Amino acid sequence: MVEATADGVSFRSVGLGLVKHNIPVLPPTEEYSLKIAGADGETDFGSAYGPRVFDLECVLMADDSSLDYHRRVALMAALFNVKKGDIPFTFSDLPNKRYMGRYAGTMSIDKIIFDGNVTIPIKMHNPWPESLQDTELREYGEGLSFGEGYFYISDSSFSITTSGQSFAVMNEGSEVGYPLIRITGSFTNLSLTDGSQTITFSGSTGSNDVLEINCDPKKCTVRLNGVNAYSRSNGVFFEFEPGEAEITAIATNPNFTIEFIYRYKYLY
């Protein structure tokens, strides 16, 4: 059976054995078009992906057909409680990825003596699986375990001491990435460009200041030491296509560290 977790809890710990997951190669498409009376065909306004839905085919295993069986059913119900919202799912045959989703549909059990067959429907509103960990640089000795996917040597963290300094940021996913850009240190009138997008931030910062530019399309915020500083920016936010992006930092008297923090996203 496939080893799996939901919300950090092993399926086996609640008595579930995952026989298989039916994760589709891609989410279903949503077509946008308009039929015009008297005209052949239709006008195409493009396509997008809808939510990704998949099933988890499981066996519920108990030590007896009564007390332990119902105890394990209760544990399963608590694990997949929809009121928890989206939770991460991981699978041993899809390593270093997590699938954010929630129970959606009905869950009936076909009981066979001590055990029961159950199919659990899962819906991913954001259809893209993500890297298990984000790209934030960690230090040895933080209580983390080797093999959990953390980054100890990062290609997303750079020290900038010279205006015009360039560096390469790698998006190892297969979908667009929207980083949180964290800049710690001092500069005056900063400009970051990848050749097609340019972010600017006016004014000066000190050696202990932290500037965070959140490029998530649902957020698009600029904060200096936790305080809204959007008015000092030009309102541009990076989006990284899969592959390498070369960034150039231009500023007066730069002396800062810059990190690009996000999870890689994958088509499958």
Disulfide bonds with the S-S distance in Angstrom:
none
